[in-house]
């Protein structure tokens, strides 16, 4: 028999509670910067994730609960250096003024 949405949510909360207890943490609100909030909303829309805060929170909790050798690959991810060219700078300035993308 398929689980209804309420049961799925209860199961999800129980799993999250068990993970929190395993790492000795308590649930708190996730506070993010405006830029991160905007970026996560874009990703949520792009990948049809309605509750991005839950997704990010669960990811972080799972990383903390995992053995160090499993979570290490996430902590050592390469950070790409972004160099803003003059062309990109002009395009960003134009976008800031008009709110429309006209990249050529």
C-alpha positions as CSV (number, residue, x, y, z in Angstrom):
1,X,0.0,0.0,0.0
2,X,1.3,3.4,-1.0
3,X,2.1,5.9,1.8
4,X,0.2,9.1,1.9
5,X,2.0,12.5,2.0
6,X,1.5,12.8,5.7
7,X,3.1,9.5,6.4
8,X,6.0,10.3,4.1
9,X,6.5,13.6,6.0
10,X,6.4,11.8,9.4
11,X,9.0,9.3,8.1
12,X,11.2,12.1,6.8
13,X,11.1,13.9,10.1
14,X,11.8,10.7,12.1
15,X,14.8,10.0,9.9
16,X,16.1,13.6,10.3
17,X,15.6,13.4,14.1
18,X,17.6,10.1,14.2
19,X,20.4,11.7,12.3
20,X,20.4,14.8,14.5
21,X,20.6,12.6,17.6
22,X,23.4,10.6,16.1
23,X,25.6,13.7,15.6
24,X,24.4,15.3,18.8
25,X,22.7,18.3,17.2
26,X,19.3,20.0,17.5
27,X,17.1,21.3,14.8
28,X,17.3,25.0,14.1
29,X,16.3,27.3,11.4
30,X,18.7,27.6,8.4
31,X,19.8,31.2,8.0
32,X,21.3,32.0,4.7
33,X,22.5,35.1,2.9
34,X,20.4,36.7,0.2
35,X,22.8,35.6,-2.6
36,X,22.7,32.0,-1.3
37,X,18.9,32.1,-1.0
38,X,18.6,33.4,-4.5
39,X,21.0,30.7,-5.9
40,X,19.2,27.9,-4.1
41,X,15.8,29.2,-5.3
42,X,17.1,29.1,-8.9
43,X,18.4,25.5,-8.4
44,X,15.1,24.6,-6.8
45,X,13.1,25.9,-9.7
46,X,15.5,24.3,-12.2
47,X,15.4,20.9,-10.6
48,X,11.8,21.0,-9.2
49,X,12.9,21.0,-5.6
50,X,10.2,22.7,-3.7
51,X,11.7,22.7,-0.2
52,X,15.4,23.6,-0.9
53,X,16.1,24.4,2.8
54,X,15.1,20.8,3.8
55,X,17.2,19.4,0.9
56,X,20.3,21.4,1.9
57,X,19.8,20.7,5.6
58,X,19.4,17.0,5.0
59,X,22.5,17.0,2.8
60,X,24.6,18.8,5.5
61,X,23.3,16.5,8.3
62,X,24.0,13.4,6.3
63,X,27.6,14.7,5.6
64,X,28.1,15.3,9.3
65,X,26.8,11.9,10.2
66,X,28.9,10.1,7.6
67,X,32.4,8.8,8.3
68,X,35.2,11.3,7.6
69,X,36.4,9.4,4.5
70,X,32.9,9.6,2.9
71,X,32.4,13.4,3.6
72,X,36.0,14.3,2.7
73,X,35.3,14.5,-1.0
74,X,32.7,17.3,-0.4
75,X,35.0,19.3,1.8
76,X,37.9,19.1,-0.7
77,X,35.9,20.0,-3.8
78,X,37.9,22.3,-6.1
79,X,36.7,25.9,-6.0
80,X,36.7,27.4,-9.5
81,X,38.3,30.8,-9.8
82,X,36.0,33.1,-11.8
83,X,37.6,36.0,-13.6
84,X,35.2,38.7,-14.7
85,X,36.2,40.0,-18.1
86,X,35.5,43.5,-19.3
87,X,32.8,42.1,-21.6
88,X,31.1,40.2,-18.8
89,X,31.3,43.3,-16.6
90,X,29.5,45.4,-19.3
91,X,26.9,42.7,-19.7
92,X,26.3,42.5,-16.0
93,X,26.0,46.3,-15.8
94,X,23.5,46.3,-18.6
95,X,21.5,43.5,-17.0
96,X,21.5,45.4,-13.7
97,X,20.0,48.4,-15.5
98,X,17.4,46.7,-17.7
99,X,16.8,43.4,-15.9
100,X,16.9,41.6,-19.3
101,X,19.5,39.3,-20.7
102,X,21.0,40.6,-23.9
103,X,24.3,38.7,-24.0
104,X,26.1,38.6,-27.3
